[in-house]
Amino acid sequence: MAIKNLRELLETRAVAMPHKTWLVSAADDRRWSYAEFNAAVNRAANLLLNLGVGKGDKVSLLMTNSPEYVIAYFACWKIGAVAGPVNSHLKSEELAFVLDNSEAVALITEQEFLKHLTPIRAELPHLRHVLTTDAETESSIHFGTAAALQSDQLAEVALSADDEAIIIYTSGTTGKPKGVLLTHRNILANARQITDWLGFNEADRLLCVMPLFHVNGIIVTTVTPLYAAASMVVAPKFSASRHWQIISDYQVTSFGSVATMLAMLSQTYPNGVPEELDISRLRFALCGSAPVPAEVMRQFEQRFNCLVIEGYGLSESTCRATFNPPNENRRPGSCGLPIGCELKIFDDNDRELGVGEVGEIVLRGENLLKGYFKNPEATAKAFRSGWFHTGDVGYRDADGFLFIVDRKSDMIIRGGENIYPREIDEVLYQHPAVQDAATIGVADKLYGEEVKAFVVLREGASATEAELIAFCRAHLADFKCPKTIEFRSEIPKGPTGKLLKRELAAMTKT
């Protein structure tokens, strides 16, 4: 019988394999079997019910990665509440928008984040309860202590596959963040697609180092291992210095990542994994969020003898829409093939393009969002002719492999020529002195936009602006090459390690 919702998924695993280890905390080595985790979730769910939280209510989750974060997710899903993961880097004003817009009735958080909540508390009429996982305060209930007093038996709740399970806010790069609504069906579909494509099974153990407020952390390394009857290890955050130790200690078979993490690991371990560590069970690194520069992938794979399986997706596709095959058919440089949804390339008139033609990536399938919360205009704009329009630009080769060219809104138009920053970034990464690179368009009176690159040099390395521009000219048409290069000690990064090009653009004086 097909599993219809996330409550049913967890309870099925708890009955079928009660003693199998499900969740391990890399921070303190706490462990839960499937049955123990299910009981802990039931107690937390009963706590929410006793606080008046019910089906359809939004519960915001503002935490660092922890077992309590995972328990909170499933407690919401057990009672039909909608979990609302919140970016832990938000400040008070940003937090106020997310909590108010989502109409959250409860917030599960940690003491350190209360300083951002206190100034805005009066602006949140919907918010009735604040629970903290690490300490009880005058203004909050201790989540663990209160949950421990509850029964581990939970009454039935009528749940449909199409009930909403998550509201996750986009980064807001094109305006105010939008609340992406994902259903139980969406999440289960994507977990099934990832499991089937990558061949996950009971023997796998996935490491979650991506933030649990990000769909990669939620779907790829939390729900997917549960769907596969596997296990997960949760780490508070990514640490290059501790990464291989965790992989060895917990015999991890796969982990989620972004390109920046792979580059940091190569820099931290120039001689590969220390000999005393055992990573023999590691199958591959799963990478997404932004395309992996070819040089970063080559270096990582050579240094650690670990395949990088690159994929493509976004919050609106629940997580992954494509993945490279985990075998000899993998095609480095591409984002792989669709893993369960339909994918096409459209022109600006919504006509399908052919092999090798660059256009907008559109998607259709069970893993596509229900819609944007309280934003029918954005929903209607995104869904046209039955297809979800991603805003990303790419093409497919003759074998159907997807190649990302760039984010549509990142495209530079210089004198009528379309320039895709990723192409320039790829070249800059090939220079031995370059650690990080990000290219943007800046206003220009003559050409409309001109190309500017920001570069962070490797420690101990040197290079001049003229040298790097000449390097680019050796690999690119002149009109694509940066006119100026600005050297920085660092490039702003988001919580997942993605380079924040729009912050660079905002800081650039025209």
Residue pairs with C-beta under 8 A, 6 or more apart in sequence:
3 9
3 12
3 188
4 159
4 160
4 161
4 184
4 188
5 77
5 159
5 160
5 161
5 163
5 165
5 184
5 188
6 74
6 77
6 78
6 165
6 184
6 187
6 188
6 223
7 74
7 77
7 78
7 157
7 159
8 159
9 188
9 223
9 226
9 227
10 34
10 37
10 38
10 41
10 74
10 78
10 226
11 38
13 22
13 34
13 38
13 226
13 229
14 34
14 35
14 37
14 38
16 34
16 229
17 34
17 202
17 229
18 33
18 34
18 35
19 33
19 34
19 35
20 33
20 34
20 202
20 229
20 231
21 31
21 32
21 33
21 231
22 32
22 33
22 34
22 36
22 37
22 226
22 231
22 232
23 31
23 32
23 37
23 67
23 70
23 231
23 232
23 234
24 30
24 31
24 32
24 231
24 232
24 233
24 234
24 250
25 31
25 66
25 67
25 233
25 234
26 207
26 233
26 234
26 235
26 236
26 246
26 249
26 250
27 66
27 235
27 236
30 67
32 40
32 67
37 71
37 74
39 152
40 71
40 147
40 152
41 71
41 74
41 75
41 78
42 78
42 150
42 151
42 152
42 153
42 154
43 147
43 148
43 150
43 151
43 152
44 71
44 72
44 74
44 75
44 143
44 147
44 150
45 74
45 75
45 76
45 78
45 79
45 154
46 147
46 150
46 151
46 154
47 75
47 143
47 146
47 147
47 150
48 59
48 75
48 76
48 79
48 81
48 106
49 79
50 150
51 106
51 128
51 129
52 105
52 128
53 59
53 79
53 81
53 105
53 106
53 129
54 79
54 80
54 81
55 79
55 80
55 81
55 157
55 158
55 159
55 163
56 80
56 81
56 82
56 163
56 164
57 81
57 82
57 105
57 106
58 81
58 82
58 84
58 102
58 103
58 104
58 105
58 126
58 167
59 72
59 76
59 81
59 82
59 83
59 84
59 104
59 105
59 106
59 107
59 108
60 84
60 85
60 86
60 98
60 99
60 102
60 104
60 106
60 107
60 108
60 109
61 69
61 72
61 73
61 83
61 84
61 85
61 86
61 107
61 108
61 109
61 212
61 213
62 86
62 88
62 95
62 107
62 108
62 109
62 110
62 113
62 213
63 69
63 72
63 88
63 108
63 109
63 110
63 113
63 133
63 212
64 88
64 110
64 236
64 237
65 208
65 209
65 211
65 212
65 217
65 234
65 235
65 236
65 237
66 133
66 234
66 236
67 234
68 108
68 133
68 143
68 144
69 133
69 212
69 234
70 212
70 222
70 232
70 234
72 83
72 108
72 133
72 143
73 83
73 212
73 218
73 222
75 81
76 82
76 83
76 165
77 83
77 165
77 184
78 154
78 157
79 154
79 157
80 157
80 158
80 159
80 163
82 164
82 165
82 166
82 167
82 181
83 165
83 166
83 167
84 98
84 102
84 104
84 166
84 167
84 168
85 166
85 168
85 212
85 213
85 214
85 218
86 95
86 98
86 99
86 169
86 213
87 94
87 98
87 169
87 211
87 213
87 495
88 113
88 211
88 213
88 495
89 494
89 495
90 98
90 116
91 116
92 116
92 117
92 119
92 120
93 120
95 116
95 117
95 120
96 120
96 123
96 124
97 176
97 177
98 169
98 177
99 107
99 120
99 124
99 126
99 127
100 123
100 124
100 126
101 169
101 177
101 179
101 373
101 374
102 167
102 169
102 179
102 373
103 126
104 124
104 126
104 127
105 126
105 127
105 128
105 129
106 127
106 128
106 129
106 130
106 131
107 117
107 127
107 129
107 130
107 131
108 131
108 132
108 133
108 143
109 117
109 130
109 131
109 132
109 133
109 140
110 132
110 133
110 134
111 132
111 134
111 135
111 137
111 140
114 130
114 132
114 137
114 139
114 140
117 130
118 139
121 127
121 139
129 141
130 139
130 140
130 141
131 140
131 141
131 142
131 143
131 146
132 140
132 141
132 142
132 143
133 142
133 143
133 144
135 142
136 142
136 145
159 184
160 184
161 183
161 184
161 185
161 188
162 183
162 184
162 185
162 370
163 183
163 184
164 181
164 182
164 183
164 370
165 182
165 183
165 184
165 186
165 187
166 180
166 181
166 182
166 187
166 218
167 179
167 180
167 181
167 182
167 373
168 179
168 180
168 182
168 213
168 215
168 218
168 315
169 177
169 178
169 179
169 180
170 177
170 178
170 180
170 315
170 316
171 177
171 494
172 178
173 409
173 502
174 391
174 409
178 372
178 373
178 375
178 378
179 372
179 373
179 374
179 375
180 315
180 316
180 369
180 372
180 373
181 369
181 370
181 371
181 372
181 373
182 315
182 318
182 369
182 370
183 370
185 366
186 318
186 366
186 367
186 368
186 369
186 370
187 219
187 223
187 318
188 223
188 227
189 318
189 340
189 365
189 366
189 367
190 219
190 223
190 224
190 317
190 318
190 319
190 320
190 340
190 367
191 219
191 223
191 224
191 226
191 227
191 228
192 227
192 340
193 320
193 339
193 340
193 341
193 367
194 200
194 219
194 220
194 224
194 319
194 320
194 323
194 339
195 224
195 227
195 228
196 339
196 340
197 323
197 325
197 326
197 339
197 340
198 254
198 284
198 286
198 309
198 323
198 326
199 326
200 206
200 224
200 225
200 228
200 230
200 254
201 228
201 229
201 230
202 228
202 229
202 230
203 230
203 253
204 225
204 228
204 230
204 231
204 253
204 254
204 283
205 225
205 230
205 231
205 232
205 233
205 250
205 251
205 252
205 253
205 281
206 220
206 221
206 224
206 225
206 230
206 231
206 232
206 233
206 252
206 253
206 254
206 255
206 256
207 221
207 232
207 233
207 235
207 246
207 247
207 250
207 252
207 254
207 255
207 256
208 217
208 221
208 222
208 232
208 233
208 234
208 235
208 255
208 256
209 221
209 235
209 237
209 238
209 239
209 243
209 255
209 256
209 257
209 261
210 216
210 217
210 220
210 221
210 238
210 256
210 257
210 258
210 496
211 217
211 237
211 495
211 496
212 218
212 222
212 234
213 495
214 289
214 495
214 496
215 313
215 314
215 315
215 318
215 319
216 256
216 258
216 288
216 289
216 319
216 496
217 256
218 319
219 318
219 319
219 320
220 256
220 286
220 288
220 319
220 320
221 232
221 255
221 256
222 232
224 230
225 231
225 232
226 232
233 246
233 250
233 252
235 242
235 246
238 257
238 261
238 497
240 261
240 264
240 265
240 267
240 268
240 269
241 268
243 265
244 265
244 269
244 273
244 274
244 277
244 279
245 277
246 252
247 255
247 277
247 279
247 282
248 277
248 278
248 279
251 278
251 281
252 279
252 281
252 282
253 281
253 282
253 283
254 282
254 283
254 284
254 285
254 286
255 285
255 286
256 286
256 287
256 288
257 285
257 286
257 287
258 287
258 288
258 289
258 290
258 496
258 497
258 498
259 287
259 289
259 290
259 291
259 292
259 293
259 296
259 497
260 436
260 493
260 497
260 498
260 499
261 497
262 285
262 287
262 292
262 296
262 297
262 300
262 308
263 296
263 299
263 300
263 435
263 436
265 300
265 303
265 304
266 296
266 299
266 300
266 303
267 435
267 458
269 303
269 304
270 303
272 303
272 304
272 305
273 279
273 304
279 304
279 306
282 306
283 307
283 326
284 306
284 307
284 308
284 309
284 326
285 300
285 306
285 307
285 308
285 309
286 309
286 311
286 323
287 308
287 309
287 310
287 311
288 310
288 311
288 312
288 313
288 319
288 320
289 496
289 497
289 498
290 498
290 499
291 310
291 335
291 404
291 422
292 308
292 310
293 425
293 426
293 429
294 332
294 333
294 426
294 429
294 430
295 426
295 429
295 430
296 429
297 308
297 310
297 332
298 332
300 306
300 308
301 307
301 308
307 326
307 330
308 332
309 323
309 324
309 326
309 330
309 336
310 323
310 324
310 332
310 334
310 335
310 336
311 320
311 321
311 322
311 323
311 324
311 335
311 336
311 339
312 320
312 321
312 322
312 335
312 336
312 361
312 392
312 402
312 404
313 319
313 320
313 321
313 322
314 321
314 390
314 392
315 369
316 368
316 369
316 382
316 388
316 390
317 341
317 363
317 365
317 367
317 368
317 369
317 388
317 390
318 367
318 368
318 369
319 367
320 339
321 338
321 339
321 341
321 343
321 363
321 365
321 367
322 335
322 336
322 337
322 338
322 339
322 343
322 402
323 335
323 336
323 337
323 339
324 330
324 331
324 332
324 334
324 335
324 336
324 337
324 401
325 336
325 337
330 336
331 399
331 401
333 403
334 397
334 401
334 402
334 403
335 394
335 401
335 402
335 403
335 404
336 401
336 402
337 400
337 401
337 402
338 400
338 402
340 365
340 366
340 367
341 363
341 364
341 365
341 366
341 367
341 368
342 363
342 364
342 365
343 361
343 362
343 363
343 396
343 402
344 352
344 361
344 362
344 387
345 352
345 353
345 357
345 358
345 359
345 360
345 361
345 362
345 394
345 395
345 396
346 352
346 353
346 359
346 360
346 362
346 387
346 389
347 353
347 357
347 359
347 360
348 359
348 360
350 384
350 385
350 387
353 359
353 395
355 395
355 396
355 397
355 398
356 395
356 396
356 397
356 398
357 395
358 393
358 394
358 395
358 405
359 393
359 394
359 395
360 389
360 390
360 391
360 392
360 393
360 408
361 390
361 392
361 393
361 394
361 402
361 404
362 387
362 388
362 389
362 390
363 387
363 388
363 390
364 386
364 387
364 388
368 388
369 388
371 379
371 383
372 378
372 379
372 382
381 389
382 388
382 389
383 389
391 407
391 408
391 409
392 404
392 406
392 407
392 408
393 404
393 405
393 406
393 407
393 408
393 411
393 420
394 402
394 403
394 404
394 405
395 402
395 403
395 405
396 402
396 403
397 403
404 422
405 420
405 422
405 423
406 420
406 421
406 422
406 423
410 420
410 421
410 440
410 501
411 418
411 419
411 420
411 421
411 441
412 418
412 419
412 420
412 421
412 439
412 440
412 441
412 449
412 451
413 419
413 441
413 448
413 449
414 441
414 444
414 447
414 448
414 449
414 450
414 451
414 479
415 446
415 447
415 448
415 479
417 479
419 441
419 451
419 479
419 480
421 438
421 439
421 440
421 441
421 501
422 439
423 476
423 480
424 437
424 439
424 451
424 453
424 472
424 476
424 480
424 481
424 482
425 437
425 438
425 439
425 453
427 471
427 472
427 475
427 476
428 434
428 437
428 439
428 453
428 455
428 468
428 471
428 472
429 437
430 471
430 475
431 463
431 468
431 471
432 458
432 461
433 457
433 458
433 461
433 462
433 463
434 455
434 456
434 457
434 458
434 463
434 468
435 456
435 457
435 458
435 459
435 461
436 455
436 456
436 490
436 491
436 499
437 453
437 454
437 455
437 456
437 491
438 453
438 454
438 491
438 499
438 501
438 504
439 451
439 452
439 453
439 454
439 482
439 501
440 452
440 453
440 454
440 501
440 504
440 505
440 508
441 449
441 450
441 451
441 452
441 505
442 449
442 450
442 451
442 452
442 505
442 508
442 510
443 449
443 450
443 510
444 450
450 483
450 484
451 480
451 481
451 482
451 483
452 482
452 483
452 484
452 485
452 486
452 508
453 468
453 482
453 484
453 485
453 486
454 485
454 486
454 487
454 488
454 491
454 504
455 463
455 468
455 485
455 486
455 487
455 488
456 487
456 488
456 489
456 490
456 491
457 463
457 487
465 484
465 485
465 487
468 482
468 485
469 481
469 482
469 483
469 485
472 480
472 481
472 482
473 481
491 499
491 500
491 504
492 499
492 500
492 503
492 504
493 499
493 500
494 500
